[in-house]
Amino acid sequence: MILSLSRPVTLALSTLLLLNFYLFHRVLHQPVVTSTFAVNTTPAQQQQREQQEQDQQQQAFLSPTPTPSPEPTSATQPTWTTLSVSAATPTIAPTSTAFPMKLWQKSGPKGVSPDIQTYIQSWHALNPSLRHEILSDDSALAYVEETFRDDWPEVADLYQQIQVPIIRADLLRLLILYADGGIWSDLDVTCEAPIAEWIPDVFVKDDGNIWVKEQVNVVVGLEFDGWQFASWTMMAKPRLNHFEAAIEYVMHQMEGIAQSHNVSLSGVTMEMIPDVVDASGPQAITVALLRSLSHTLGKTVDRSNITSLHEPRLLGDVLVLPQAAYAALQGGYPQDQGPYLVSHHYAGSWKNVQGGEQRR
């Protein structure tokens, strides 16, 4: 027997089927919601977590993600490091917002002595994530050539022609800090405090949960004389007009000495240089940086602004640390100038008798 349904019943059944299909389809497409549960922590655990986050933020600022260095291209390069090169384009503003966490140093033909190796270990003990490069005579020459030849050929020529080892050593640190930034330190220097602590907290601010070193692009410390910047250790961001000015100052000094003796740059000898400190050393760097600051700030900045400091002073974007920071050993370990950051042992690593550069 064929069951016949009336038209209204058929319509009602069809409606119910369509409604059931719609509801089933809607359930399948509901988003999945994950429940969150609060984790109870003690005040000590919360404080530890906040401190870890703060340390990570500071480290992320101070130590950007490193890029792999290319493999060594010659047997003359150090076995435990590689030669990195970068193009230098003179400019008046930094292109990086962070201090590169890389230590640059220079050895001579005799390499690194056991005493120097002990000094080097002090840097890594206090700065485990520090990248490190030690240039030899040959790799330093290659670095300058590859970094400056195309964009600043006068600098490449100057470095190649200079035959006085100490002048070359002084110039190299300026070239590296300008082109790549980071930390320059002579081999006869030991690290006494983590680099992350070199800039006092008063110059650090929390900018949208990102820890930044407010306005600081250069960190220098006073020598034991209390008014010159120590050249054995300096920290800077790359491509700063201050170090461009310092390079030009040394270039002008050396060209003047060559002209006064009627010789080429390659003919300048140590005996022709009246005062190395003034030609390329601490005094030259101090004068050049203060002149650059004066130009940048539109007012005179001179030795009166830095003499006998007892606390860090920010001049424009240059942070000047008191004598205790870099020259405590020579200054009798002053007790009223803040922490000791490095110690300079005056091994004279640039001299031939200590394994310095060879005269050509």
C-alpha positions in Angstrom: 0.0 0.0 0.0 1.3 3.3 -1.0 1.3 5.8 1.8 0.2 9.2 0.4 1.0 12.3 2.4 -0.9 15.5 2.2 0.8 18.6 0.8 1.1 20.3 4.2 2.7 17.3 5.9 5.2 17.0 3.0 6.1 20.7 3.4 6.6 20.4 7.1 8.9 17.4 6.8 11.0 19.2 4.2 11.4 22.2 6.4 12.6 20.0 9.4 15.2 18.3 7.2 16.6 21.6 6.0 16.7 23.0 9.5 18.6 19.9 10.8 21.1 20.1 8.0 21.8 23.8 8.7 22.3 23.2 12.5 24.7 20.3 11.8 26.7 22.3 9.3 26.9 25.3 11.8 28.3 23.1 14.5 31.1 21.8 12.2 32.3 25.3 11.5 32.4 26.6 15.0 35.9 27.9 16.0 37.8 25.9 18.6 38.3 27.9 21.8 41.2 26.9 24.0 40.7 27.5 27.6 43.4 29.4 29.5 44.3 28.7 33.1 46.1 31.1 35.4 49.3 29.7 36.8 49.9 30.6 40.4 53.4 31.9 41.0 55.1 33.1 44.1 56.4 36.7 44.3 60.0 35.4 44.1 59.2 33.4 40.9 57.4 36.4 39.4 60.4 38.6 40.2 62.8 36.1 38.7 60.7 35.9 35.5 60.5 39.7 35.2 64.3 39.9 35.7 64.9 37.2 33.0 62.6 39.1 30.5 64.5 42.3 31.3 67.9 40.7 30.7 66.7 39.2 27.4 65.4 42.6 26.3 68.7 44.3 27.2 70.7 41.5 25.5 68.5 41.7 22.4 69.3 45.4 22.1 73.0 45.2 22.8 73.7 42.0 20.9 71.7 41.8 17.6 71.4 38.5 15.8 74.9 37.8 14.4 75.4 37.1 10.7 77.6 34.2 9.7 81.1 35.3 8.8 82.6 34.0 5.6 85.2 31.3 5.6 88.9 32.3 5.7 90.3 33.0 2.3 94.0 32.7 3.0 96.4 30.9 5.3 97.5 34.2 6.8 94.2 34.7 8.6 93.8 33.7 12.3 92.8 30.1 12.7 90.1 30.8 15.3 88.4 33.7 13.6 87.4 34.8 10.1 87.8 38.0 8.2 84.5 39.8 7.7 84.3 42.8 5.3 81.7 45.4 4.8 81.4 48.4 2.5 82.1 51.8 3.9 80.2 54.8 2.7 81.0 58.1 4.5 77.8 59.4 6.2 77.0 61.6 9.1 74.4 59.3 10.8 74.6 55.8 12.2 72.8 53.1 10.2 72.4 50.7 13.2 70.4 51.2 16.4 72.5 48.7 18.4 76.1 48.4 19.5 77.5 45.3 17.6 78.5 42.7 20.2 81.8 42.1 18.5 85.4 42.5 19.8 88.1 43.6 17.3 91.8 43.2 18.0 95.0 43.1 16.1 98.1 40.8 16.5 101.5 40.9 14.9 103.8 38.4 13.1 104.6 36.6 16.4 100.9 35.9 17.0 99.4 35.8 20.5 101.5 35.0 23.6 100.3 32.9 26.6 99.9 36.1 28.6 97.8 37.7 25.9 95.6 34.6 25.6 94.8 35.0 29.3 93.8 38.6 28.7 91.6 37.5 25.8 89.9 34.9 27.9 88.7 37.6 30.3 86.5 39.0 27.6 84.8 35.7 26.9 84.4 34.8 30.5 82.3 37.9 31.2 80.7 38.1 27.7 79.8 34.6 26.6 77.9 35.7 23.5 80.7 38.0 22.3 81.9 37.6 18.7 85.6 38.1 18.3 88.0 38.8 15.5 91.8 39.1 15.7 93.4 40.5 12.6 96.9 39.8 11.5 99.1 42.2 9.5 97.9 40.6 6.2 94.3 40.2 7.1 94.1 43.8 8.4 95.5 45.1 5.1 93.0 42.9 3.2 90.1 44.2 5.5 91.0 47.8 4.8 91.4 47.2 1.0 88.1 45.3 0.6 86.2 47.7 2.9 87.4 51.1 1.7 88.8 50.7 -1.8 85.6 51.4 -3.7 84.0 53.9 -1.5 86.8 55.8 0.2 90.0 55.0 -1.8 92.0 57.7 -0.1 91.8 55.8 3.1 92.8 52.5 1.5 95.8 54.3 0.0 96.8 55.9 3.3 96.7 52.6 5.2 98.7 50.8 2.5 101.4 53.5 2.3 102.0 54.1 6.0 105.0 52.1 7.2 105.1 53.2 10.8 103.6 50.3 12.9 102.0 52.4 15.6 100.4 54.8 13.2 98.9 51.9 11.3 97.6 50.4 14.5 96.0 53.7 15.6 94.4 54.2 12.2 93.1 50.6 12.0 90.9 50.9 15.1 89.3 54.1 13.7 88.6 52.4 10.4 87.0 49.4 12.0 84.9 51.4 14.4 83.7 53.5 11.5 83.0 50.7 9.1 81.7 48.0 11.4 81.4 49.4 14.9 81.6 47.2 18.0 84.3 47.2 20.6 88.0 47.8 19.8 90.5 46.8 22.4 94.2 46.3 22.4 95.4 42.8 23.1 97.0 43.9 26.4 93.7 44.8 27.9 91.6 42.7 30.3 87.8 43.0 30.7 86.7 43.6 34.3 82.9 44.0 33.8 80.4 42.7 31.3 80.0 45.0 28.3 76.3 45.1 28.9 77.0 47.1 32.1 79.3 49.7 30.5 76.5 52.1 29.9 74.9 53.1 33.3 71.2 52.5 33.8 70.6 56.3 33.9 71.2 56.3 30.1 68.8 53.3 29.5 65.1 53.7 29.0 62.2 51.3 28.2 60.8 52.4 24.9 57.7 50.3 24.2 59.1 47.2 25.9 62.4 47.5 23.9 65.4 48.5 26.0 67.5 51.2 24.2 70.6 53.0 25.1 69.2 56.5 25.0 71.2 58.8 22.6 74.5 56.9 23.1 76.4 56.1 19.9 79.9 56.2 21.3 81.5 55.1 24.6 84.9 56.3 25.5 86.8 56.6 28.8 89.4 59.1 30.0 93.1 58.3 30.2 95.1 58.6 33.4 95.8 62.3 32.6 92.2 63.0 33.1 91.4 64.8 29.8 92.3 62.6 26.9 90.2 59.7 25.6 91.9 56.3 26.0 92.5 54.7 22.6 93.1 51.2 23.9 89.4 50.5 24.3 86.5 52.2 22.6 82.9 51.2 21.7 80.8 52.6 18.9 78.0 52.1 16.5 78.9 51.9 12.8 79.1 54.8 10.3 79.3 57.7 12.7 80.4 61.1 11.5 82.7 61.3 14.6 84.9 58.5 13.4 84.8 59.8 9.9 86.2 63.1 11.3 88.9 61.2 13.3 90.0 59.4 10.2 90.2 62.6 8.3 92.2 64.2 11.1 94.8 61.4 11.1 95.0 61.6 7.3 95.6 65.4 7.5 98.3 64.9 10.1 100.2 62.3 8.1 100.0 64.3 4.9 101.3 67.4 6.7 104.3 65.4 8.1 105.1 64.0 4.7 105.0 67.4 3.1 107.1 69.0 5.8 109.9 66.4 5.1 109.4 66.4 1.3 108.6 62.7 1.2 105.7 60.6 0.2 103.5 58.9 2.8 105.4 55.7 2.4 108.6 57.6 3.2 107.5 58.9 6.6 109.5 57.3 9.4 109.0 57.3 13.1 111.8 59.8 13.6 109.8 62.4 11.4 106.8 62.3 13.7 107.0 64.9 16.4 104.4 63.3 18.7 102.6 60.0 17.8 100.0 60.8 20.5 99.1 64.0 18.6 99.4 62.5 15.1 97.1 59.4 15.5 96.9 58.5 19.2 94.7 59.5 22.2 95.2 63.3 21.7 94.4 63.1 18.0 91.2 61.0 18.7 90.2 63.4 21.5 90.6 66.5 19.4 88.8 65.0 16.4 85.8 63.8 18.4 85.5 67.1 20.3 85.6 69.0 17.1 83.0 66.7 15.6 80.8 67.2 18.6 81.1 70.9 18.4 80.0 70.9 14.8 77.1 68.5 15.5 75.8 70.4 18.6 76.5 73.9 17.2 78.5 74.9 20.3 82.1 74.6 21.5 82.9 71.3 23.2 86.5 71.1 24.5 88.6 69.6 27.2 86.9 71.7 29.9 83.8 69.6 29.3 85.6 66.3 30.1 88.5 67.1 32.5 88.6 65.2 35.8 85.1 63.6 35.6 83.9 61.7 38.6 80.8 60.3 36.9 79.8 59.5 33.3 78.9 62.5 31.1 76.9 62.4 27.9 78.0 65.0 25.3 75.6 64.8 22.4 75.7 61.1 21.5 79.2 60.5 23.0 79.3 59.0 26.5 82.5 59.9 28.3 83.4 57.6 31.3 85.6 58.8 34.1 89.2 57.6 34.5 88.3 54.6 36.7 86.4 52.9 33.8 89.4 52.3 31.4 92.5 53.6 33.3 92.0 52.6 36.9 95.3 50.7 37.0 97.2 53.8 35.9 95.1 56.2 38.1 95.7 54.3 41.4 92.2 52.7 41.4 90.1 55.7 42.4 87.2 54.9 44.7 84.9 57.8 43.7 84.5 57.3 40.0 82.3 54.3 39.5 83.2 50.7 38.4 86.4 49.5 36.8 85.5 48.2 33.3 88.9 47.3 31.7 92.5 47.2 32.8 95.3 48.2 30.4 98.6 46.4 31.1 100.8 48.3 28.6 102.4 45.3 27.0 103.1 47.3 23.9 101.8 44.7 21.5 102.3 47.1 18.6 106.1 47.0 19.0 108.2 44.5 17.1 109.9 43.3 20.2 106.5 42.2 21.5 105.3 40.8 18.2 103.9 43.9 16.6 103.7 44.9 13.0 106.8 44.5 10.8 108.4 47.6 9.2 108.2 47.3 5.4 
